[in-house]
């Protein structure tokens, strides 16, 4: 079970910004910018390479959630979305997540 699934199951605390039936948005515990959020699907998918056609709706939901959360946090003027894929590129948690960063 990934650390993010433990957060989703409320076994580990986190600052939850938004949640629906398919994903959760939390504040990154080690922020690299003033606003640093993680958009995490509830389905445990190891890396972006493991996404399948059946995840199409989920991926769209992640981007629309980024758009909505950026607006609600007042950072929609400038923000960066990022996925790390595999350890070589800095993926520490093997459960896909989109980083949303902004310095506004
Ligand atoms: P990545 O390097 O792309 O796998 O990103 C993993 C991110 O998860 C890092 O930015 C960590 O700071 C963050 N992280 C790890 N554990 C927690 C946690 N318990 N609560 C919030 N963020 C976390």
Backbone and ligand atoms as CSV (ligand in chain L), in Angstrom:
chain,resi,resn,atom,element,x,y,z
A,1,UNK,N,N,0.852,-1.202,0.000
A,1,UNK,CA,C,0.000,0.000,0.000
A,1,UNK,C,C,0.889,1.254,0.000
A,2,UNK,N,N,0.612,2.197,-0.884
A,2,UNK,CA,C,1.460,3.395,-0.967
A,2,UNK,C,C,1.136,4.364,0.174
A,3,UNK,N,N,2.060,5.281,0.414
A,3,UNK,CA,C,1.855,6.297,1.452
A,3,UNK,C,C,0.630,7.159,1.115
A,4,UNK,N,N,0.367,7.352,-0.185
A,4,UNK,CA,C,-0.800,8.167,-0.566
A,4,UNK,C,C,-2.102,7.409,-0.289
A,5,UNK,N,N,-2.091,6.100,-0.476
A,5,UNK,CA,C,-3.294,5.317,-0.140
A,5,UNK,C,C,-3.539,5.390,1.361
A,6,UNK,N,N,-2.468,5.406,2.142
A,6,UNK,CA,C,-2.628,5.531,3.597
A,6,UNK,C,C,-3.234,6.887,3.958
A,7,UNK,N,N,-2.863,7.921,3.220
A,7,UNK,CA,C,-3.471,9.248,3.442
A,7,UNK,C,C,-4.949,9.205,3.049
A,8,UNK,N,N,-5.233,8.605,1.902
A,8,UNK,CA,C,-6.631,8.494,1.433
A,8,UNK,C,C,-7.470,7.734,2.466
A,9,UNK,N,N,-6.874,6.702,3.068
A,9,UNK,CA,C,-7.582,5.894,4.085
A,9,UNK,C,C,-7.562,6.511,5.479
A,10,UNK,N,N,-6.965,7.719,5.562
A,10,UNK,CA,C,-6.873,8.445,6.856
A,10,UNK,C,C,-6.014,7.688,7.890
A,11,UNK,N,N,-5.068,6.909,7.398
A,11,UNK,CA,C,-4.139,6.230,8.313
A,11,UNK,C,C,-2.948,7.131,8.620
A,12,UNK,N,N,-2.688,8.089,7.726
A,12,UNK,CA,C,-1.616,9.084,7.902
A,12,UNK,C,C,-2.266,10.454,7.695
A,13,UNK,N,N,-1.931,11.437,8.542
A,13,UNK,CA,C,-2.551,12.752,8.362
A,13,UNK,C,C,-1.954,13.529,7.187
A,14,UNK,N,N,-2.759,14.395,6.611
A,14,UNK,CA,C,-2.293,15.298,5.546
A,14,UNK,C,C,-3.282,16.448,5.483
A,15,UNK,N,N,-2.816,17.560,4.918
A,15,UNK,CA,C,-3.751,18.673,4.727
A,15,UNK,C,C,-4.496,18.439,3.419
A,16,UNK,N,N,-5.753,18.098,3.535
A,16,UNK,CA,C,-6.565,17.774,2.365
A,16,UNK,C,C,-7.232,19.052,1.859
A,17,UNK,N,N,-6.976,19.344,0.594
A,17,UNK,CA,C,-7.489,20.565,-0.039
A,17,UNK,C,C,-8.810,20.278,-0.741
A,18,UNK,N,N,-8.908,19.084,-1.314
A,18,UNK,CA,C,-10.110,18.718,-2.082
A,18,UNK,C,C,-10.149,17.198,-2.189
A,19,UNK,N,N,-11.364,16.662,-2.239
A,19,UNK,CA,C,-11.503,15.208,-2.417
A,19,UNK,C,C,-12.817,14.916,-3.123
A,20,UNK,N,N,-12.798,13.961,-4.032
A,20,UNK,CA,C,-14.057,13.439,-4.575
A,20,UNK,C,C,-13.925,11.915,-4.651
A,21,UNK,N,N,-14.804,11.264,-5.400
A,21,UNK,CA,C,-14.807,9.797,-5.376
A,21,UNK,C,C,-13.593,9.187,-6.079
A,22,UNK,N,N,-12.915,9.933,-6.945
A,22,UNK,CA,C,-11.816,9.322,-7.704
A,22,UNK,C,C,-10.426,9.872,-7.378
A,23,UNK,N,N,-10.357,11.024,-6.698
A,23,UNK,CA,C,-9.035,11.591,-6.405
A,23,UNK,C,C,-9.042,12.422,-5.133
A,24,UNK,N,N,-7.823,12.756,-4.710
A,24,UNK,CA,C,-7.661,13.604,-3.531
A,24,UNK,C,C,-6.566,14.631,-3.856
A,25,UNK,N,N,-6.684,15.827,-3.277
A,25,UNK,CA,C,-5.656,16.858,-3.435
A,25,UNK,C,C,-5.147,17.205,-2.041
A,26,UNK,N,N,-3.822,17.085,-1.874
A,26,UNK,CA,C,-3.225,17.402,-0.567
A,26,UNK,C,C,-2.097,18.409,-0.756
A,27,UNK,N,N,-1.712,19.025,0.353
A,27,UNK,CA,C,-0.546,19.908,0.330
A,27,UNK,C,C,0.717,19.054,0.483
A,28,UNK,N,N,1.719,19.335,-0.338
A,28,UNK,CA,C,2.970,18.580,-0.244
A,28,UNK,C,C,3.643,18.878,1.097
A,29,UNK,N,N,4.132,17.831,1.734
A,29,UNK,CA,C,4.732,17.955,3.067
A,29,UNK,C,C,6.083,18.690,3.004
A,30,UNK,N,N,6.702,18.689,1.839
A,30,UNK,CA,C,8.019,19.322,1.661
A,30,UNK,C,C,7.944,20.279,0.470
A,31,UNK,N,N,7.232,21.418,0.652
A,31,UNK,CA,C,6.891,22.271,-0.496
A,31,UNK,C,C,8.106,22.883,-1.189
A,32,UNK,N,N,8.066,22.874,-2.525
A,32,UNK,CA,C,9.140,23.462,-3.341
A,32,UNK,C,C,8.722,24.846,-3.847
A,33,UNK,N,N,7.532,25.289,-3.470
A,33,UNK,CA,C,7.027,26.607,-3.870
A,33,UNK,C,C,5.980,27.015,-2.837
A,34,UNK,N,N,5.556,28.289,-2.905
A,34,UNK,CA,C,4.577,28.788,-1.918
A,34,UNK,C,C,3.331,27.908,-1.902
A,35,UNK,N,N,2.880,27.570,-3.097
A,35,UNK,CA,C,1.765,26.615,-3.214
A,35,UNK,C,C,2.325,25.356,-3.876
A,36,UNK,N,N,2.238,24.249,-3.182
A,36,UNK,CA,C,2.698,22.975,-3.755
A,36,UNK,C,C,1.695,21.899,-3.339
A,37,UNK,N,N,0.878,21.518,-4.308
A,37,UNK,CA,C,-0.179,20.535,-4.050
A,37,UNK,C,C,0.098,19.265,-4.846
A,38,UNK,N,N,-0.497,18.191,-4.397
A,38,UNK,CA,C,-0.407,16.916,-5.111
A,38,UNK,C,C,-1.820,16.454,-5.437
A,39,UNK,N,N,-2.055,16.177,-6.698
A,39,UNK,CA,C,-3.358,15.683,-7.160
A,39,UNK,C,C,-3.178,14.177,-7.391
A,40,UNK,N,N,-3.864,13.403,-6.579
A,40,UNK,CA,C,-3.566,11.968,-6.498
A,40,UNK,C,C,-4.826,11.144,-6.789
A,41,UNK,N,N,-4.784,10.286,-7.806
A,41,UNK,CA,C,-5.944,9.415,-8.019
A,41,UNK,C,C,-6.059,8.396,-6.884
A,42,UNK,N,N,-7.271,8.031,-6.542
A,42,UNK,CA,C,-7.442,7.027,-5.483
A,42,UNK,C,C,-7.006,5.646,-5.968
A,43,UNK,N,N,-7.118,5.439,-7.275
A,43,UNK,CA,C,-6.636,4.174,-7.842
A,43,UNK,C,C,-5.109,4.179,-7.776
A,44,UNK,N,N,-4.535,3.124,-7.225
A,44,UNK,CA,C,-3.065,3.034,-7.117
A,44,UNK,C,C,-2.487,2.623,-8.455
A,45,UNK,N,N,-1.921,3.590,-9.166
A,45,UNK,CA,C,-1.245,3.310,-10.439
A,45,UNK,C,C,0.219,3.631,-10.193
A,46,UNK,N,N,1.100,2.712,-10.521
A,46,UNK,CA,C,2.509,2.803,-10.137
A,46,UNK,C,C,3.222,4.005,-10.769
A,47,UNK,N,N,3.238,4.072,-12.093
A,47,UNK,CA,C,3.855,5.209,-12.799
A,47,UNK,C,C,2.964,5.581,-13.986
A,48,UNK,N,N,3.298,6.689,-14.624
A,48,UNK,CA,C,2.557,7.110,-15.820
A,48,UNK,C,C,2.606,6.009,-16.897
A,49,UNK,N,N,3.695,5.251,-16.922
A,49,UNK,CA,C,3.825,4.164,-17.907
A,49,UNK,C,C,2.764,3.074,-17.721
A,50,UNK,N,N,2.163,3.030,-16.554
A,50,UNK,CA,C,1.171,1.985,-16.264
A,50,UNK,C,C,-0.264,2.431,-16.521
A,51,UNK,N,N,-0.438,3.652,-17.034
A,51,UNK,CA,C,-1.789,4.103,-17.362
A,51,UNK,C,C,-2.334,3.320,-18.550
A,52,UNK,N,N,-3.624,3.073,-18.541
A,52,UNK,CA,C,-4.260,2.382,-19.658
A,52,UNK,C,C,-5.439,3.193,-20.183
A,53,UNK,N,N,-6.007,2.721,-21.279
A,53,UNK,CA,C,-7.162,3.398,-21.880
A,53,UNK,C,C,-8.296,3.553,-20.868
A,54,UNK,N,N,-8.402,2.580,-19.952
A,54,UNK,CA,C,-9.475,2.624,-18.957
A,54,UNK,C,C,-9.306,3.798,-17.984
A,55,UNK,N,N,-8.137,4.436,-18.013
A,55,UNK,CA,C,-7.868,5.556,-17.104
A,55,UNK,C,C,-8.115,6.921,-17.759
A,56,UNK,N,N,-8.612,6.917,-18.984
A,56,UNK,CA,C,-8.788,8.167,-19.740
A,56,UNK,C,C,-9.592,9.199,-18.955
A,57,UNK,N,N,-10.708,8.758,-18.377
A,57,UNK,CA,C,-11.574,9.699,-17.638
A,57,UNK,C,C,-10.863,10.227,-16.397
A,58,UNK,N,N,-10.137,9.351,-15.750
A,58,UNK,CA,C,-9.410,9.706,-14.534
A,58,UNK,C,C,-8.345,10.768,-14.824
A,59,UNK,N,N,-7.634,10.611,-15.934
A,59,UNK,CA,C,-6.593,11.574,-16.305
A,59,UNK,C,C,-7.232,12.942,-16.557
A,60,UNK,N,N,-8.333,12.930,-17.283
A,60,UNK,CA,C,-9.039,14.191,-17.552
A,60,UNK,C,C,-9.470,14.830,-16.238
A,61,UNK,N,N,-9.960,14.029,-15.337
A,61,UNK,CA,C,-10.416,14.521,-14.026
A,61,UNK,C,C,-9.255,15.174,-13.267
A,62,UNK,N,N,-8.066,14.613,-13.395
A,62,UNK,CA,C,-6.892,15.191,-12.717
A,62,UNK,C,C,-6.609,16.599,-13.260
A,63,UNK,N,N,-6.680,16.762,-14.570
A,63,UNK,CA,C,-6.395,18.079,-15.150
A,63,UNK,C,C,-7.495,19.090,-14.821
A,64,UNK,N,N,-8.741,18.658,-14.887
A,64,UNK,CA,C,-9.827,19.589,-14.555
A,64,UNK,C,C,-9.779,19.963,-13.074
A,65,UNK,N,N,-9.332,19.034,-12.245
A,65,UNK,CA,C,-9.186,19.333,-10.807
A,65,UNK,C,C,-8.056,20.340,-10.607
A,66,UNK,N,N,-6.964,20.187,-11.331
A,66,UNK,CA,C,-5.851,21.147,-11.252
A,66,UNK,C,C,-6.358,22.553,-11.597
A,67,UNK,N,N,-7.123,22.627,-12.661
A,67,UNK,CA,C,-7.682,23.911,-13.108
A,67,UNK,C,C,-8.562,24.533,-12.021
A,68,UNK,N,N,-9.417,23.706,-11.438
A,68,UNK,CA,C,-10.365,24.185,-10.412
A,68,UNK,C,C,-9.639,24.589,-9.127
A,69,UNK,N,N,-8.710,23.760,-8.696
A,69,UNK,CA,C,-7.982,24.030,-7.449
A,69,UNK,C,C,-7.108,25.281,-7.614
A,70,UNK,N,N,-6.466,25.423,-8.777
A,70,UNK,CA,C,-5.633,26.611,-9.026
A,70,UNK,C,C,-6.490,27.870,-8.913
A,71,UNK,N,N,-7.688,27.798,-9.434
A,71,UNK,CA,C,-8.606,28.949,-9.364
A,71,UNK,C,C,-8.982,29.222,-7.911
A,72,UNK,N,N,-9.361,28.173,-7.202
A,72,UNK,CA,C,-9.789,28.336,-5.799
A,72,UNK,C,C,-8.656,28.836,-4.900
A,73,UNK,N,N,-7.423,28.477,-5.234
A,73,UNK,CA,C,-6.274,28.898,-4.421
A,73,UNK,C,C,-5.766,30.279,-4.856
A,74,UNK,N,N,-6.357,30.836,-5.905
A,74,UNK,CA,C,-5.965,32.167,-6.383
A,74,UNK,C,C,-4.652,32.176,-7.144
A,75,UNK,N,N,-4.295,31.048,-7.760
A,75,UNK,CA,C,-3.012,30.990,-8.471
A,75,UNK,C,C,-3.194,30.694,-9.973
A,76,UNK,N,N,-4.415,30.862,-10.476
A,76,UNK,CA,C,-4.662,30.444,-11.857
A,76,UNK,C,C,-3.916,31.303,-12.885
A,77,UNK,N,N,-3.343,32.432,-12.437
A,77,UNK,CA,C,-2.573,33.297,-13.335
A,77,UNK,C,C,-1.247,32.635,-13.744
A,78,UNK,N,N,-0.680,31.871,-12.826
A,78,UNK,CA,C,0.605,31.212,-13.119
A,78,UNK,C,C,0.767,29.984,-12.238
A,79,UNK,N,N,0.909,28.847,-12.858
A,79,UNK,CA,C,1.233,27.638,-12.097
A,79,UNK,C,C,1.859,26.609,-13.035
A,80,UNK,N,N,2.464,25.640,-12.403
A,80,UNK,CA,C,3.168,24.614,-13.161
A,80,UNK,C,C,2.618,23.252,-12.756
A,81,UNK,N,N,2.381,22.387,-13.725
A,81,UNK,CA,C,1.941,21.016,-13.452
A,81,UNK,C,C,3.073,20.082,-13.857
A,82,UNK,N,N,3.330,19.111,-13.005
A,82,UNK,CA,C,4.491,18.261,-13.238
A,82,UNK,C,C,4.230,16.822,-12.784
A,83,UNK,N,N,4.686,15.886,-13.612
A,83,UNK,CA,C,4.702,14.472,-13.215
A,83,UNK,C,C,6.144,13.999,-13.259
A,84,UNK,N,N,6.599,13.337,-12.249
A,84,UNK,CA,C,7.890,12.658,-12.319
A,84,UNK,C,C,7.616,11.203,-12.663
A,85,UNK,N,N,8.458,10.625,-13.510
A,85,UNK,CA,C,8.267,9.236,-13.921
A,85,UNK,C,C,9.544,8.446,-13.642
A,86,UNK,N,N,9.439,7.539,-12.769
A,86,UNK,CA,C,10.525,6.664,-12.324
A,86,UNK,C,C,11.574,7.418,-11.500
A,87,UNK,N,N,12.266,6.651,-10.687
A,87,UNK,CA,C,13.195,7.211,-9.689
A,87,UNK,C,C,14.246,8.119,-10.312
A,88,UNK,N,N,14.712,7.768,-11.492
A,88,UNK,CA,C,15.768,8.539,-12.147
A,88,UNK,C,C,15.341,10.000,-12.323
A,89,UNK,N,N,14.026,10.216,-12.501
A,89,UNK,CA,C,13.512,11.563,-12.698
A,89,UNK,C,C,12.830,12.085,-11.446
A,90,UNK,N,N,13.164,11.459,-10.323
A,90,UNK,CA,C,12.712,12.046,-9.066
A,90,UNK,C,C,11.394,11.520,-8.544
A,91,UNK,N,N,10.857,10.430,-9.122
A,91,UNK,CA,C,9.626,9.890,-8.554
A,91,UNK,C,C,9.965,9.089,-7.308
A,92,UNK,N,N,9.530,9.623,-6.170
A,92,UNK,CA,C,9.812,8.963,-4.886
A,92,UNK,C,C,8.662,8.044,-4.498
A,93,UNK,N,N,7.451,8.500,-4.766
A,93,UNK,CA,C,6.266,7.741,-4.365
A,93,UNK,C,C,5.686,7.068,-5.604
A,94,UNK,N,N,5.669,5.735,-5.582
A,94,UNK,CA,C,5.263,4.982,-6.758
A,94,UNK,C,C,3.735,4.792,-6.756
A,95,UNK,N,N,3.071,5.908,-6.870
A,95,UNK,CA,C,1.610,5.979,-6.973
A,95,UNK,C,C,1.401,7.317,-7.673
A,96,UNK,N,N,0.927,7.284,-8.918
A,96,UNK,CA,C,0.979,8.519,-9.721
A,96,UNK,C,C,0.326,9.704,-9.029
A,97,UNK,N,N,0.919,10.863,-9.273
A,97,UNK,CA,C,0.439,12.112,-8.681
A,97,UNK,C,C,0.921,13.264,-9.544
A,98,UNK,N,N,0.077,14.265,-9.663
A,98,UNK,CA,C,0.424,15.478,-10.398
A,98,UNK,C,C,0.813,16.541,-9.387
A,99,UNK,N,N,1.985,17.150,-9.577
A,99,UNK,CA,C,2.390,18.273,-8.737
A,99,UNK,C,C,1.779,19.551,-9.317
A,100,UNK,N,N,1.234,20.397,-8.464
A,100,UNK,CA,C,0.774,21.735,-8.880
A,100,UNK,C,C,1.573,22.731,-8.042
A,101,UNK,N,N,2.376,23.537,-8.719
A,101,UNK,CA,C,3.255,24.494,-8.014
A,101,UNK,C,C,2.975,25.909,-8.490
A,102,UNK,N,N,3.009,26.843,-7.537
A,102,UNK,CA,C,2.899,28.259,-7.902
A,102,UNK,C,C,3.576,29.106,-6.834
A,103,UNK,N,N,4.126,30.226,-7.266
A,103,UNK,CA,C,4.775,31.138,-6.318
A,103,UNK,C,C,3.950,32.377,-6.084
A,104,UNK,N,N,2.756,32.425,-6.652
A,104,UNK,CA,C,1.899,33.612,-6.479
A,104,UNK,C,C,1.454,33.700,-5.026
L,1,LIG,P1,P,7.659,12.540,-6.409
L,1,LIG,O1,O,9.095,12.849,-6.124
L,1,LIG,O2,O,7.185,13.078,-7.739
L,1,LIG,O3,O,7.345,11.073,-6.222
L,1,LIG,O4,O,6.846,13.364,-5.345
L,1,LIG,C1,C,6.475,12.842,-4.114
L,1,LIG,C2,C,6.077,14.021,-3.284
L,1,LIG,O5,O,5.322,13.538,-2.195
L,1,LIG,C3,C,7.265,14.799,-2.709
L,1,LIG,O6,O,7.205,16.152,-3.161
L,1,LIG,C4,C,7.088,14.661,-1.201
L,1,LIG,O7,O,7.425,15.829,-0.505
L,1,LIG,C5,C,5.597,14.341,-1.076
L,1,LIG,N1,N,5.214,13.585,0.098
L,1,LIG,C6,C,5.778,12.453,0.567
L,1,LIG,N2,N,5.145,12.036,1.676
L,1,LIG,C7,C,4.143,12.931,1.907
L,1,LIG,C8,C,3.132,13.054,2.899
L,1,LIG,N3,N,3.029,12.167,3.901
L,1,LIG,N4,N,2.278,14.097,2.832
L,1,LIG,C9,C,2.381,14.996,1.825
L,1,LIG,N5,N,3.306,14.928,0.854
L,1,LIG,C10,C,4.184,13.918,0.887
